[in-house]
């Protein structure tokens, strides 16, 4: 115990080995759902679900340990929700549907972030974006994730006239999904640790019972929900890793401007996600933030995040980031990197339960997506809509950009489109009403670049 005390300075951080272990277990239980959800989302690109499961687990282990060692915070890392959807439904599509190309962009992004860490470039980008837009981006991503969850469950489907409509409400998977949403909501409302995980497992069990009763028909409603076993070696990474498949990369016909645009949006969205989440988690413990409300070792958090994203691209998964579920471990008393080590060890063990995770269907993971979307949209209340000089009236220079970001992300099925039009609306309106000093220099640069992109369609 003395060795752990010396390494993690437990007494100095007002914690103990027992508390850190409990905190690590708490964080793990609240975020282990990602082992089922991330492969479900990324497999839409054509990537092998088995390989994605292994890559996801490995990056949870690697990233969380790296955070514990470099930043010494009890923050756990995993492929980010929203970021994985952005990769699957935007990045890969815009680079010709070739997910190998998408992984190369993530690799460049991660390496670039590491290189820029010394000049605090990411922090400057983060600080340059107005608060209303930062909050709106989180809300928009939440609505985007919600839409994906409803689609995966078959609750909403495409329609030639209205584009989107309700699915078949009598379909067995849809009915089980709706039951799963209620069950998950119950667990969350009762403040049960790991509510998303237990909701997902209960939904799966209902589906399993439906299959055994002959209500859920294999081949008609989906694949079999009966696992081949409980424990097995994790699937191979051969089909998803970038290292052994580098020959599949082909950027022929992809414009440089498209690539640059994706990189800019990745930088903005991923930076907002990491810094915002880290500070949000830190607010659960007043000892983490300084007197100005900032995170002292923010640069180290970003460095750990960037390094993990780079390695994750090589292994075959989307951007890895700090998880908001880490807040549950902090609330349980986690204060040091020891919490992260516990989380990493538990994820390493979970890798061997692949047979169970592999049969969890989309209708069982979809309730988790619904609630992740809900969590992210709650920040809409923090957006300042009123004009400071005219009480009770809307400040349209702040409200319209935020509104466009929120609604365009799900409606255009693109996080980047929301950021593009929100940025343009913000800068143009501010200039037109004479508030040209409000946008930062970086916002003017981004607006000019996005305007050129729209005009020349690159």
Secondary structure, 3 states (H helix, E strand, C coil): CHHHHHHHCCCCCCCCHHHHHHHHHHHHHHHCCHHHHHHHHHHHHCCCHHHHHHHHHHHHHHHHHHHHHHCCCCCCEEECCCHHHHHHHHHHHHCCCCHHHHHHHHHHHHHHHHHHHHHCHHHHHHHHCCHHHHHHHHHHHHHHHHHHHHHHHCCEEEECCCEEEECCCCCHHHHHHHHHHHHHHHHHHCCCCCHHHHHHHHHHHHHHHHHHCCCCCECCCECCCCCCCCCCCCCCCCCCCCCCCHHHCCCCCCCHHHHHHHHHHHHHHHHHHHHHHHHHHHCCCCCCECCCCCECCHHHHHHHHHHHHHHHHHHCCCCEEECCCHHHHHHCCCCCHHHHHHHHHHHHHHHHHHHHHHCCCHHHHHHHHHHHHHHHHHHHHHCCCECCCCCCCECHHHHHHHHHHHHHHHHHCCHHHHHHHHHHHHHHHHHHCCCCCCCCHHHHHHHHHHHHHHHHCC
